[in-house]
Amino acid sequence: MRERGGEVLPTTTPNANPNGERRGPRPPLPPHPQYHHHRPYHPTSSSKASFKGCCCCLFLLFSFLALLVLAVVLVIILAVKPKKPQFDLQQVGVQYMGISAPTSLDGTATAVTNPTTASLSLTIHMLFTAVNPNKVGIKYGESRFTVMYRGIPLGKASVPGFFQEAHSVRNVEATIAVDRANLMQADAADLIRDASLNDRVELRVLGDVGAKIRVMDFDSPGVQVSVDCAIVISPRKQSLTYKQCGFDGLSV
């Protein structure tokens, strides 16, 4: 109670209502949720320009590196001055050659002037010499050789690829085996006549040799060395009587 101008007034407490009832403190209000608004990112023109500039710089860098490598390779090739390898047929060994013609009913061979068919069996061993005149090594791929009679393929042989050191000579061997290759009419007549009357059978050996020059673990574009050899074999002596080879049209 307090006095004001002679009147006695009732005192009020902070947590009392007009009826004099007390109440506890007000609970604190919950905090207001905060909303964060994310704006979508839109690249500006300056960021686009910088991205394009980076792409151009990378393209120019890779182009420069490629041109630099190409220039180094060209300089090395010009300094080395690569030459074509030489592939020569040195020896031909006749291991077997047999010619058979059909026989008549009386057991004699048909006339050599007009046989209808004939078969040829042949086994020859060839020795090639590979010469590398370059200052660097040469990588050879698989080589294939074909023996022919008057344009008719009789048999084939293959030589696995190999690597040859600089300024070196290497021997390469190949064997061609022909088992009863049949010839018809005119070709059969020519074969019987050449073998029985002339004691000579002319064959042709063709082949392509692929090679690449290796410089610092890099291979140059491939070059082809064509082998073209004419050989003559005596059926009676079972031996070689003539040999002449040409490489890329040049006789050696």
Salt bridges, closest charged atoms under 4 A:
GLU142 OE2 - ARG144 NH2 3.64
GLU173 OE1 - HIS125 NE2 3.48
ASP190 OD2 - ARG150 NE 3.69
ASP190 OD1 - ARG193 NH2 2.40
ASP194 OD2 - ARG150 NH2 3.25
ASP219 OD1 - ARG214 NE 2.92
ASP228 OD2 - ARG204 NH2 2.71
ASP248 OD2 - LYS84 NZ 2.96
